[in-house]
């Protein structure tokens, strides 16, 4: 009886995917089901199995994914239109991109990737792609770039963190100039990224892909009543300045799509010169090079928008950034919009907790609770008007004005 019940459960679980009735097209429901599946796995695994996956399996799988990227396999497979391939076909695709690997080396690595659902085993030495492997081959999906950031930054920084914390007697890291990342690499995160064009591009693409997969802020925030209403749009007046908006300008583009036909100068994207120089945006969006630690050049905008900027910086640096914005704002008219993680006092999501410790590992920074956001913005001279949370449990849009 137990075997029969187990078989039924296995069949039920194997039949669930993103097209399952009840979650199709509902990303909140999909995330809830995914989180439940992860909790179920944690209950089913023995403690030793969990330790094995964390310490041995995950790093080895990651290494094989990186090998596939180095060989150009994922891009070649996608360019070939997907489809099942023999081991020799896979070797040929690698050779087209870079080098033909030893066939038995390839056999061992793709077998592992199939066992971790990166590929599908279709028979002896025959494999098919998955949505994940195909997206690794699509540069516009930014999946491969996130994995590259793992190789460039996250893996080594995470490995170094316990040693760094021990050296500092387990004090909470607060200084970005002496942080764990500097201890591991000898340079601050953004300094190191800027010195390497490939690294700079992969990080910019990673952040763009990260933003693309979040709920668009204009779906949470009532832009009509809270932004457009009362906006002064004549004579080139700015409506929204996206500060640190990134190479793809995902967030400012969301606003343009929701409110097309805005007058010239209404939408501004600001970022560092190398980012703005690489940005390809709609002609209605004005690009402007700007350093967030310098005075804000656009005065009196209806809104100044930040997405995932303040989690890069401890309080002292965040107050400098906010001070420049406050000086540019018009009291009673301008708004500050911040779209970031807001960690609840209890019941944080896995994603929120990972982001928090990840920022500590890279930058001596952190994600903030509601109390910490209130404290920071009050110190900077702002008053919070409203919170607009994403029901997926990722980020919250904070609406504030000058106090």
Secondary structure, 3 states (H helix, E strand, C coil): CHHHHHHHHHHHHHCCCCCCCCCCCCHHHHHHHHHHHHHHHHHHCCHHHHHHHHHHHHHHHHHHHHHHHHCCHHHHHHHCCCCCEEHHHHHHHHHHHCCCCCHHHHHHHHHHHHHCCCEEEEECCEEEECHHHHHHCCHHHCHHHHHHHHHHHHHHHHHHHHHHHHHCCCCCCCCHHHCHHHHHHCCCHHHHHHHCHHHHHHHHHHHHHHHHCCCCHHHHCCHHHHHHCCCCCHHHCCCEEEECCCCCCHHHHHHHHHCCCCCCCCEEEEECHHHHHHCCCCCCEEEEECCCCCCCCCCCCCEEEEECCHHHCCHHHHHHHHHHHHHHCCCCCCEEEEEECEECCCCCCHHHHHHHHHHHHHHCCCCEEHHHHHHHHHHCCEEEEEEEECCCCCCEEEEEEEC
